[in-house]
Amino acid sequence: MEAFIQKTSQSNDEGDDFSDVILVMLGSTRNAEDNALADGLQTYIDSKPALHNRVYLLRNLPYARVEEFLRRSSIGLHTMWNEHFGISVVEMVAAGLITVAHNSGGPKADIIQPGINGFLASESDEYAELFEKILSPRHQGEMDAIRAQARASAEAYSDELFEERVVHEIDHIVKEVF
């Protein structure tokens, strides 16, 4: 978010006003170590005037509130390096968010097709450039198409398709054994 604020405050593009963009970070804390990490992040946010009223850290929300944020948000951000799969990435894609995930692990290998159903990034300047593009009025037609494709691509992870695949594999095993 710092890189995005810095980049867009220097932007001279007409019609692009990003001063009302905020980042809401949602997640759960499992233990004291997670809480300490979140506390440190909150202290960092509070120490930066540019971030203080534009970055919010919300922990352990009920899932209904998370779903509300998914419905109201424009971008889904996932920065975990080398995550095995990333169910939160699938949830963001299914919600039709323009998802920007870390360029590694499961999101890269299995979920995000850059420019089709989301984007991948590794460095803060890459994230900032993508946020600017996603939020720019000039690119809304392209982003609407990505949102639609994101929702459609999430069907690959539906319960129904999973059940079909499991039944198919079990049938295959049973036929081989018997």
Salt bridges, closest charged atoms under 4 A:
GLU2 OE2 - LYS48 NZ 3.91
ASP13 OD2 - ARG138 NH2 3.61
ASP16 OD2 - ARG138 NH1 2.63
ASP34 OD2 - ARG30 NE 2.72
ASP39 OD1 - ARG59 NH2 2.71
ASP46 OD1 - HIS52 ND1 3.67
GLU68 OE2 - ARG65 NH1 3.21
GLU68 OE2 - ARG72 NH1 3.18
GLU83 OE1 - HIS78 NE2 2.80
GLU132 OE1 - LYS7 NZ 3.20
GLU142 OE2 - LYS133 NZ 3.31
GLU142 OE1 - HIS139 ND1 3.68
ASP144 OD1 - ARG147 NH1 3.68
GLU176 OE2 - HIS172 NE2 2.78
